[in-house]
Amino acid sequence: MNATDMIRFELDGREIDAVPGESILQAARRAGTDIPHLCYTDGLRADGNCRACVVEIDGERVLAPSCCRAPKPGMKVKAESERARASQRMVLELLRADVPADAEKADSELAHWCEELGVKESRFAPRENPTPDRSHPGIAVNLAACIQCTRCLRACREEQVNDVIGLARRGADTAIVFDFNDPMGTSSCVGCGECVQACPTGALLPAALVDAPGAPVAMPALVRGAFAEEEAEVP
Ligand code: FES
Protein backbone atom coordinates (compact mmCIF):
# COMPACT_ATOMS: atom_id res chain seq x y z
CA MET A 1 0.00 0.00 0.00
CA ASN A 2 1.25 3.50 -0.87
CA ALA A 3 1.63 6.11 1.82
CA THR A 4 -0.69 8.24 -0.32
CA ASP A 5 -3.48 5.71 0.18
CA MET A 6 -3.41 6.24 3.94
CA ILE A 7 -5.95 8.48 5.60
CA ARG A 8 -4.30 10.98 7.92
CA PHE A 9 -6.40 12.31 10.76
CA GLU A 10 -5.88 13.77 14.22
CA LEU A 11 -6.58 11.90 17.44
CA ASP A 12 -6.28 13.92 20.63
CA GLY A 13 -3.85 16.27 18.92
CA ARG A 14 -1.67 13.55 17.38
CA GLU A 15 -1.63 12.79 13.66
CA ILE A 16 -2.17 9.14 12.79
CA ASP A 17 -2.69 7.25 9.54
CA ALA A 18 -5.55 4.87 8.91
CA VAL A 19 -5.57 2.15 6.30
CA PRO A 20 -8.64 2.54 4.03
CA GLY A 21 -11.44 0.49 5.55
CA GLU A 22 -10.21 0.87 9.11
CA SER A 23 -12.37 2.47 11.77
CA ILE A 24 -11.10 5.26 14.04
CA LEU A 25 -10.76 2.68 16.83
CA GLN A 26 -8.78 0.22 14.68
CA ALA A 27 -6.42 2.95 13.45
CA ALA A 28 -5.94 4.29 16.98
CA ARG A 29 -5.11 0.82 18.33
CA ARG A 30 -2.68 0.15 15.50
CA ALA A 31 -1.00 3.46 16.35
CA GLY A 32 -0.67 2.43 20.00
CA THR A 33 -3.58 4.38 21.49
CA ASP A 34 -6.50 2.45 22.89
CA ILE A 35 -10.02 3.79 23.25
CA PRO A 36 -12.47 2.10 25.64
CA HIS A 37 -14.44 -0.58 23.81
CA LEU A 38 -16.49 -3.61 24.79
CA CYS A 39 -18.73 -4.79 21.98
CA TYR A 40 -15.87 -4.50 19.47
CA THR A 41 -13.14 -7.11 19.36
CA ASP A 42 -10.57 -7.85 16.66
CA GLY A 43 -11.81 -10.40 14.17
CA LEU A 44 -15.52 -9.76 14.63
CA ARG A 45 -17.71 -7.35 12.69
CA ALA A 46 -18.20 -4.06 14.57
CA ASP A 47 -21.72 -3.79 15.94
CA GLY A 48 -21.72 -0.40 17.66
CA ASN A 49 -24.08 -1.39 20.42
CA CYS A 50 -22.28 -0.64 23.71
CA ARG A 51 -21.18 2.98 23.06
CA ALA A 52 -18.14 2.65 25.35
CA CYS A 53 -15.98 3.87 22.45
CA VAL A 54 -17.65 7.21 21.76
CA VAL A 55 -15.45 10.10 20.61
CA GLU A 56 -15.92 13.76 19.78
CA ILE A 57 -15.44 14.73 16.15
CA ASP A 58 -14.89 18.40 15.35
CA GLY A 59 -17.92 19.87 13.60
CA GLU A 60 -20.30 17.11 14.72
CA ARG A 61 -22.85 17.70 17.45
CA VAL A 62 -23.35 14.08 18.43
CA LEU A 63 -20.63 11.81 19.79
CA ALA A 64 -19.69 8.98 17.41
CA PRO A 65 -18.87 5.32 18.12
CA SER A 66 -15.23 5.04 17.06
CA CYS A 67 -15.56 1.30 16.32
CA CYS A 68 -18.02 2.02 13.49
CA ARG A 69 -16.82 5.36 12.18
CA ALA A 70 -14.33 5.59 9.33
CA PRO A 71 -11.84 8.46 9.62
CA LYS A 72 -11.65 11.08 6.90
CA PRO A 73 -8.56 13.06 5.88
CA GLY A 74 -8.05 15.99 8.23
CA MET A 75 -10.73 14.84 10.66
CA LYS A 76 -10.09 15.99 14.24
CA VAL A 77 -11.11 13.36 16.78
CA LYS A 78 -11.03 13.60 20.56
CA ALA A 79 -11.27 10.42 22.60
CA GLU A 80 -9.95 11.94 25.81
CA SER A 81 -11.82 15.24 25.92
CA GLU A 82 -13.93 15.97 29.00
CA ARG A 83 -17.13 15.35 27.07
CA ALA A 84 -15.99 12.07 25.50
CA ARG A 85 -14.62 10.77 28.80
CA ALA A 86 -17.81 11.72 30.69
CA SER A 87 -19.87 9.79 28.18
CA GLN A 88 -17.53 6.76 28.17
CA ARG A 89 -17.65 6.71 32.00
CA MET A 90 -21.44 6.92 32.02
CA VAL A 91 -21.69 3.96 29.65
CA LEU A 92 -19.33 1.91 31.82
CA GLU A 93 -21.24 2.86 34.95
CA LEU A 94 -24.55 1.84 33.39
CA LEU A 95 -23.13 -1.46 32.20
CA ARG A 96 -21.48 -2.13 35.54
CA ALA A 97 -24.84 -1.61 37.29
CA ASP A 98 -26.10 -4.70 35.50
CA VAL A 99 -23.19 -6.87 36.56
CA PRO A 100 -23.19 -7.82 40.27
CA ALA A 101 -19.74 -7.71 41.86
CA ASP A 102 -19.81 -11.44 42.55
CA ALA A 103 -20.73 -12.22 38.94
CA GLU A 104 -17.97 -10.24 37.26
CA LYS A 105 -14.80 -11.91 36.12
CA ALA A 106 -12.02 -10.10 38.00
CA ASP A 107 -9.80 -9.60 34.94
CA SER A 108 -12.62 -8.97 32.47
CA GLU A 109 -12.46 -6.27 29.82
CA LEU A 110 -15.30 -4.45 31.59
CA ALA A 111 -13.27 -4.46 34.83
CA HIS A 112 -10.20 -3.26 32.90
CA TRP A 113 -11.96 -0.27 31.35
CA CYS A 114 -13.72 0.64 34.61
CA GLU A 115 -10.33 0.67 36.29
CA GLU A 116 -8.75 2.72 33.48
CA LEU A 117 -11.46 5.38 33.61
CA GLY A 118 -11.89 5.39 37.38
CA VAL A 119 -15.39 3.90 37.48
CA LYS A 120 -15.41 2.22 40.87
CA GLU A 121 -19.07 1.53 41.47
CA SER A 122 -22.37 2.33 39.85
CA ARG A 123 -25.02 4.75 41.12
CA PHE A 124 -27.70 2.87 39.20
CA ALA A 125 -29.98 0.09 40.33
CA PRO A 126 -29.21 -3.37 38.96
CA ARG A 127 -31.70 -5.34 36.91
CA GLU A 128 -33.20 -8.59 38.07
CA ASN A 129 -30.58 -11.27 37.58
CA PRO A 130 -31.19 -14.59 35.87
CA THR A 131 -30.15 -17.82 37.56
CA PRO A 132 -26.78 -19.22 36.39
CA ASP A 133 -27.14 -21.98 33.82
CA ARG A 134 -24.86 -24.96 34.52
CA SER A 135 -26.56 -27.36 32.13
CA HIS A 136 -23.63 -27.47 29.68
CA PRO A 137 -20.67 -29.72 30.54
CA GLY A 138 -18.06 -27.37 29.11
CA ILE A 139 -19.43 -23.85 29.43
CA ALA A 140 -20.72 -22.05 32.54
CA VAL A 141 -23.37 -19.46 31.73
CA ASN A 142 -24.07 -16.58 34.08
CA LEU A 143 -26.15 -14.00 32.27
CA ALA A 144 -26.07 -11.78 35.37
CA ALA A 145 -22.71 -10.68 34.00
CA CYS A 146 -24.03 -10.20 30.44
CA ILE A 147 -24.01 -6.66 28.98
CA GLN A 148 -25.65 -7.73 25.68
CA CYS A 149 -22.63 -6.66 23.65
CA THR A 150 -23.46 -9.59 21.28
CA ARG A 151 -19.85 -10.60 20.79
CA CYS A 152 -20.83 -14.20 21.66
CA LEU A 153 -23.64 -14.07 19.14
CA ARG A 154 -21.38 -12.81 16.36
CA ALA A 155 -18.65 -15.30 17.25
CA CYS A 156 -21.16 -18.17 17.13
CA ARG A 157 -22.91 -17.00 13.97
CA GLU A 158 -20.13 -15.40 11.96
CA GLU A 159 -17.01 -17.25 13.05
CA GLN A 160 -18.45 -20.73 13.49
CA VAL A 161 -21.68 -20.45 11.45
CA ASN A 162 -23.46 -22.30 14.25
CA ASP A 163 -26.16 -19.71 14.99
CA VAL A 164 -27.04 -21.11 18.41
CA ILE A 165 -27.00 -17.77 20.22
CA GLY A 166 -29.57 -15.05 19.68
CA LEU A 167 -31.07 -11.95 21.27
CA ALA A 168 -34.62 -12.23 22.54
CA ARG A 169 -37.13 -9.62 23.68
CA ARG A 170 -36.64 -5.83 23.57
CA GLY A 171 -35.36 -2.83 25.51
CA ALA A 172 -34.44 -3.51 29.13
CA ASP A 173 -35.78 -7.07 28.79
CA THR A 174 -33.36 -7.96 25.99
CA ALA A 175 -31.49 -11.15 26.77
CA ILE A 176 -29.06 -13.57 25.20
CA VAL A 177 -30.75 -16.93 24.53
CA PHE A 178 -29.63 -20.29 23.20
CA ASP A 179 -31.79 -21.64 20.39
CA PHE A 180 -35.40 -21.10 21.53
CA ASN A 181 -34.46 -19.98 25.06
CA ASP A 182 -33.23 -23.48 25.91
CA PRO A 183 -30.71 -24.24 28.65
CA MET A 184 -27.32 -24.15 26.96
CA GLY A 185 -26.79 -27.84 27.70
CA THR A 186 -29.84 -28.91 25.72
CA SER A 187 -29.36 -26.39 22.92
CA SER A 188 -27.63 -27.21 19.64
CA CYS A 189 -24.33 -25.78 21.03
CA VAL A 190 -21.37 -27.92 20.01
CA GLY A 191 -19.12 -26.51 22.73
CA CYS A 192 -16.57 -24.92 20.39
CA GLY A 193 -15.85 -22.19 22.93
CA GLU A 194 -15.80 -19.24 20.47
CA CYS A 195 -18.43 -17.48 22.58
CA VAL A 196 -16.35 -17.92 25.74
CA GLN A 197 -13.34 -16.39 23.99
CA ALA A 198 -15.43 -13.46 22.84
CA CYS A 199 -17.19 -12.62 26.14
CA PRO A 200 -15.76 -9.44 27.75
CA THR A 201 -17.29 -9.89 31.21
CA GLY A 202 -17.27 -13.55 32.26
CA ALA A 203 -20.93 -14.26 31.53
CA LEU A 204 -19.61 -17.25 29.58
CA LEU A 205 -16.68 -19.12 31.10
CA PRO A 206 -15.06 -22.53 30.77
CA ALA A 207 -16.86 -24.77 33.28
CA ALA A 208 -13.53 -26.20 34.40
CA LEU A 209 -12.30 -22.72 35.34
CA VAL A 210 -15.42 -21.97 37.33
CA ASP A 211 -15.31 -25.28 39.19
CA ALA A 212 -11.57 -25.27 39.94
CA PRO A 213 -10.81 -24.90 43.65
CA GLY A 214 -9.65 -21.35 44.30
CA ALA A 215 -10.62 -20.36 40.77
CA PRO A 216 -9.20 -16.92 39.95
CA VAL A 217 -12.51 -15.39 38.94
CA ALA A 218 -15.09 -13.74 41.10
CA MET A 219 -18.06 -15.33 39.36
CA PRO A 220 -17.75 -18.83 40.84
CA ALA A 221 -19.01 -17.68 44.23
CA LEU A 222 -22.42 -17.20 42.70
CA VAL A 223 -22.25 -20.11 40.31
CA ARG A 224 -20.78 -22.52 42.79
CA GLY A 225 -23.55 -21.62 45.24
CA ALA A 226 -26.22 -22.58 42.71
CA PHE A 227 -24.30 -25.67 41.64
CA ALA A 228 -23.75 -26.81 45.23
CA GLU A 229 -27.51 -26.69 45.80
CA GLU A 230 -28.03 -28.90 42.74
CA GLU A 231 -25.40 -31.35 43.94
CA ALA A 232 -26.91 -31.46 47.41
CA GLU A 233 -30.19 -32.64 45.88
CA VAL A 234 -28.52 -35.56 44.06
CA PRO A 235 -29.19 -38.72 46.18
FE1 FES B 1 -17.93 0.75 19.86
FE2 FES B 1 -19.17 -0.89 21.51
S1 FES B 1 -17.06 -0.78 21.09
S2 FES B 1 -20.02 0.74 20.33
Residues whose N, C-alpha, C, O or C-beta is under 5 A from the ligand:
A	BS01	FES	H37 L38 C39 Y40 G48 N49 C50 R51 A52 C53 P65 C67
